[in-house]
């Protein structure tokens, strides 16, 4: 069975704490392993979470503040150390090219893995499954949206009634129609639409059009929640969200579930439920609090 889950590697913001590492999130989606914002210590967090560098197929960096990118150097070197054979695409704001280059070649190492840099210049689709949008922060910042293509779900009872079995099933999925004992059977007769699952990832922002675009109808929205509402003025001065802002973003965009993360070190770890309580004032869906090394399953399909 395919594995679809978000592995939280770190959930702190500017300063790591005893309980929270710098940012790091691994989206496991079938054969994809998308590493978002590898902050300092990501290598070790992956080991503690029981995950391997060989799982990484893409790296997505929202921006080049240290808590979102200082682990990039170690992660890139680990790909070669572990002899990762498949190419790994790395996405990042084009204006941060100098920082990417410095991190990639921060120290001497034997580069064996194939890293494919993908500097981002504009909003829109990057490929069939990944799209990006610029976000409003103190430096150039991009958010990400990962979506599988829509498809069809085959219905075993209808397949049996139509006499479609064995190799004919794959032929039907491929061609859209097959002949069974002289009668044509179409894909629509024996299947129903299978809607895609969509995951959105936004960090270090104020509420802005790009964030709403990425979060629209997302099954799972991962959003920063740096400050509590009492510190709203401080949050907005630094282009960050409060927990209530994150809830408002989820509600206005029609997201199904919300993951709150990127918590400021100013708040006690044992008072984290306050973030959930404040987000719930705006958003009535399920709210997850990011906890280091925890896994959050993706919601079932709509």
C-alpha positions as CSV (number, residue, x, y, z in Angstrom):
1,X,0.0,0.0,0.0
2,X,1.3,3.5,-0.8
3,X,2.4,5.7,2.0
4,X,1.1,9.3,2.1
5,X,2.1,11.3,5.1
6,X,3.9,14.4,6.4
7,X,6.9,13.7,8.6
8,X,7.7,16.7,10.8
9,X,11.5,17.0,11.2
10,X,11.5,20.4,12.9
11,X,8.9,22.9,14.0
12,X,10.8,25.9,15.5
13,X,11.2,29.3,13.9
14,X,14.3,31.5,14.2
15,X,15.8,29.7,17.2
16,X,15.7,26.0,17.8
17,X,14.8,24.9,21.4
18,X,15.2,21.8,23.5
19,X,11.9,20.5,22.0
20,X,11.9,21.9,18.5
21,X,14.5,21.7,15.8
22,X,14.8,24.2,13.0
23,X,12.3,23.7,10.1
24,X,12.1,20.5,8.1
25,X,9.2,18.6,6.6
26,X,9.3,15.4,4.5
27,X,6.2,14.7,2.4
28,X,6.0,11.0,1.6
29,X,3.7,10.6,-1.3
30,X,3.9,7.2,-3.0
31,X,7.2,7.2,-4.8
32,X,7.9,10.9,-4.1
33,X,9.8,12.2,-1.1
34,X,9.6,16.0,-1.0
35,X,11.8,17.7,1.5
36,X,10.6,21.2,2.4
37,X,12.8,23.8,4.0
38,X,15.7,21.8,5.4
39,X,16.9,23.8,8.4
40,X,19.9,23.2,10.5
41,X,20.0,19.6,11.9
42,X,17.8,18.1,9.2
43,X,20.2,15.2,8.6
44,X,20.0,14.1,12.1
45,X,16.2,14.6,12.4
46,X,15.7,12.3,9.4
47,X,17.7,9.6,11.1
48,X,15.7,10.0,14.3
49,X,12.5,9.9,12.3
50,X,13.6,6.6,10.6
51,X,13.8,8.2,7.2
52,X,16.6,8.0,4.6
53,X,18.2,10.4,2.2
54,X,17.5,7.8,-0.5
55,X,13.8,8.7,-0.1
56,X,14.3,12.3,-1.2
57,X,13.2,13.0,-4.8
58,X,12.8,16.8,-4.5
59,X,13.9,19.6,-2.2
60,X,11.8,22.8,-2.0
61,X,13.2,25.9,-0.3
62,X,10.8,28.7,0.4
63,X,13.5,31.3,1.1
64,X,17.0,31.7,2.3
65,X,16.6,32.6,5.9
66,X,18.8,30.3,8.0
67,X,16.0,28.4,9.8
68,X,14.7,27.3,6.4
69,X,17.9,26.5,4.6
70,X,21.0,26.0,6.8
71,X,20.5,22.2,6.6
72,X,20.7,22.3,2.8
73,X,24.5,21.9,2.8
74,X,24.4,18.7,4.9
75,X,21.4,17.3,3.0
76,X,23.1,17.8,-0.4
77,X,26.3,16.1,0.9
78,X,24.3,13.2,2.4
79,X,22.7,12.5,-1.0
80,X,26.2,11.7,-2.3
81,X,27.4,9.9,0.9
82,X,24.4,7.6,0.6
83,X,24.9,7.2,-3.1
84,X,21.4,8.3,-4.1
85,X,21.1,7.2,-7.7
86,X,18.0,9.1,-8.9
87,X,18.2,12.8,-9.8
88,X,17.0,15.2,-7.0
89,X,15.5,18.5,-8.2
90,X,16.0,21.4,-5.8
91,X,13.6,24.4,-6.1
92,X,14.4,27.8,-4.7
93,X,13.9,31.6,-5.4
94,X,16.1,32.6,-8.2
95,X,17.2,35.8,-6.4
96,X,18.8,33.5,-3.8
97,X,21.2,31.9,-6.3
98,X,24.3,33.1,-4.4
99,X,23.1,31.5,-1.2
100,X,22.2,28.3,-2.9
101,X,25.7,28.1,-4.5
102,X,27.4,28.8,-1.1
103,X,25.4,26.2,0.7
104,X,25.8,23.6,-2.1
105,X,29.6,24.0,-2.0
106,X,30.0,25.0,1.7
107,X,32.7,22.4,2.2
108,X,34.7,19.9,0.2
109,X,33.0,16.6,-0.6
110,X,32.9,14.0,-3.3
111,X,29.8,14.9,-5.3
112,X,28.3,11.7,-6.7
113,X,24.6,12.4,-6.5
114,X,22.8,14.2,-9.3
115,X,21.4,17.5,-8.0
116,X,19.3,19.5,-10.5
117,X,18.9,23.2,-9.5
118,X,15.6,24.7,-10.4
119,X,15.6,28.5,-9.7
120,X,12.1,30.0,-9.5
121,X,11.4,33.1,-11.4
122,X,7.6,33.3,-11.6
123,X,4.3,32.0,-10.3
124,X,2.6,29.0,-11.9
125,X,3.2,25.3,-12.6
126,X,6.7,23.9,-12.4
127,X,5.7,20.5,-13.8
128,X,2.6,18.3,-13.8
129,X,2.4,18.0,-10.0
130,X,4.2,21.0,-8.5
131,X,3.2,24.7,-8.7
132,X,4.5,27.7,-6.9
133,X,3.5,31.3,-6.0
134,X,5.4,34.2,-4.7
135,X,4.6,35.1,-1.0
136,X,5.1,38.4,0.8
137,X,8.0,38.3,3.3
138,X,11.1,40.4,4.0
139,X,13.0,38.6,1.3
140,X,11.9,36.7,-1.8
141,X,9.8,33.7,-0.8
142,X,7.9,31.1,-2.7
143,X,5.2,28.7,-1.5
144,X,4.5,25.3,-3.0
145,X,1.5,23.2,-3.9
146,X,1.8,19.5,-4.7
147,X,-1.0,17.7,-6.5
148,X,-1.4,14.3,-8.1
149,X,-3.3,14.2,-11.4
150,X,-7.1,13.5,-11.3
151,X,-7.9,9.9,-12.4
152,X,-10.5,7.2,-12.3
153,X,-11.4,4.7,-9.6
154,X,-12.3,1.3,-11.0
155,X,-15.4,-0.4,-9.5
156,X,-14.9,-4.1,-9.1
157,X,-18.6,-5.0,-9.2
158,X,-19.2,-3.1,-12.5
159,X,-16.0,-4.7,-14.0
160,X,-17.3,-8.1,-13.1
161,X,-20.7,-7.5,-14.5
162,X,-19.2,-6.2,-17.7
163,X,-16.9,-9.2,-18.0
164,X,-13.8,-7.0,-17.9
165,X,-11.0,-8.9,-16.1
166,X,-7.3,-9.6,-16.2
167,X,-5.3,-7.7,-18.8
168,X,-8.4,-6.1,-20.2
169,X,-8.6,-3.9,-17.1
170,X,-5.2,-2.2,-17.8
171,X,-6.1,-2.0,-21.5
172,X,-9.3,-0.2,-20.6
173,X,-7.5,2.2,-18.3
174,X,-5.0,3.0,-21.1
175,X,-7.4,3.1,-24.1
176,X,-10.7,4.1,-22.5
177,X,-12.6,1.4,-24.2
178,X,-12.3,-2.4,-24.7
179,X,-14.3,-5.0,-26.6
180,X,-15.8,-7.9,-24.5
181,X,-17.6,-10.6,-26.6
182,X,-18.3,-8.2,-29.3
183,X,-19.6,-5.4,-27.0
184,X,-17.8,-2.2,-26.3
185,X,-17.2,-1.3,-22.6
186,X,-16.1,2.3,-21.9
187,X,-14.1,3.5,-18.9
188,X,-17.0,5.6,-17.7
189,X,-19.2,2.5,-17.4
190,X,-17.0,0.8,-14.8
191,X,-15.3,3.6,-12.9
192,X,-15.9,6.9,-11.2
193,X,-13.8,10.1,-11.0
194,X,-10.9,9.9,-8.5
195,X,-10.1,13.4,-7.4
196,X,-6.5,14.3,-6.7
197,X,-5.0,15.0,-3.3
198,X,-3.4,18.4,-2.9
199,X,-0.9,19.6,-0.3
200,X,0.0,23.2,0.2
201,X,3.1,24.6,2.0
202,X,3.4,28.3,3.0
203,X,6.1,29.7,5.3
204,X,7.1,33.1,6.6
205,X,4.4,35.3,5.2
206,X,1.7,37.8,5.8
207,X,-1.7,37.1,4.4
208,X,-1.3,37.7,0.7
209,X,-2.9,36.6,-2.6
210,X,-0.2,34.0,-3.3
211,X,-0.9,32.2,-0.1
212,X,-4.7,32.1,-0.9
213,X,-4.0,30.8,-4.4
214,X,-1.8,27.9,-3.1
215,X,-4.1,27.0,-0.2
216,X,-7.3,26.9,-2.3
217,X,-9.2,23.7,-1.5
218,X,-6.1,22.0,-0.3
219,X,-6.5,18.7,1.4
220,X,-3.7,19.5,3.8
221,X,-2.4,23.1,4.4
222,X,1.0,23.4,6.2
223,X,1.3,27.0,7.4
224,X,3.5,28.9,9.7
225,X,2.0,30.0,13.0
226,X,4.9,31.9,14.5
227,X,3.0,34.1,17.0
228,X,-0.1,34.1,19.1
229,X,-2.7,36.7,18.5
230,X,-1.7,38.9,21.4
231,X,1.6,39.6,19.4
232,X,-0.2,40.4,16.2
233,X,1.5,43.7,15.7
234,X,4.9,42.1,16.1
235,X,4.0,39.3,13.8
236,X,2.9,41.6,11.0
237,X,5.9,43.8,11.4
238,X,8.1,40.9,10.6
239,X,5.8,39.5,7.9
240,X,4.7,36.5,9.9
241,X,1.3,34.9,10.6
242,X,-0.3,34.5,14.0
243,X,-2.1,31.2,14.7
244,X,-5.4,33.1,14.1
245,X,-4.1,34.3,10.8
246,X,-3.3,30.7,9.8
247,X,-6.8,29.7,10.7
248,X,-8.2,32.5,8.7
249,X,-6.1,31.5,5.7
250,X,-7.3,27.9,5.9
251,X,-11.0,29.0,6.3
252,X,-10.9,31.5,3.4
253,X,-9.2,29.1,1.1
254,X,-11.5,26.1,1.8
255,X,-8.6,23.9,3.0
256,X,-9.7,20.6,4.7
257,X,-7.0,20.2,7.3
258,X,-4.4,22.6,8.8
259,X,-1.0,22.0,10.2
260,X,0.4,24.7,12.4
261,X,4.2,25.0,12.7
262,X,7.2,27.4,12.9
263,X,6.5,28.3,16.5
264,X,8.5,31.1,18.1
265,X,10.8,30.2,21.0
266,X,9.1,32.9,23.1
267,X,6.2,30.6,24.0
268,X,6.5,27.7,26.4
269,X,6.4,24.3,24.8
270,X,3.7,23.0,27.1
271,X,1.4,25.8,26.1
272,X,1.3,24.8,22.4
273,X,-2.5,24.1,22.6
274,X,-3.0,27.9,22.7
275,X,-2.1,28.0,19.0
276,X,-4.7,25.4,18.1
277,X,-7.4,27.2,20.2
278,X,-6.7,30.5,18.4
279,X,-6.7,29.0,14.9
280,X,-10.0,27.2,15.7
281,X,-11.7,30.6,16.2
282,X,-11.4,31.0,12.4
283,X,-11.1,27.5,11.0
284,X,-13.5,24.6,11.9
285,X,-11.6,21.8,10.1
286,X,-9.1,19.5,11.8
287,X,-6.0,21.3,13.1
288,X,-2.7,19.5,13.7
289,X,0.1,21.0,15.9
290,X,3.4,20.1,14.4
291,X,5.6,18.1,16.8
292,X,9.1,17.1,16.0
293,X,9.4,13.5,14.6
294,X,5.7,13.1,14.4
295,X,3.9,11.9,11.3
296,X,0.6,13.4,10.1
297,X,-1.4,11.2,7.6
298,X,-2.9,12.9,4.6
299,X,-6.7,13.1,4.7
300,X,-8.6,10.5,2.7
301,X,-9.8,11.6,-0.7
302,X,-12.8,13.9,-1.0
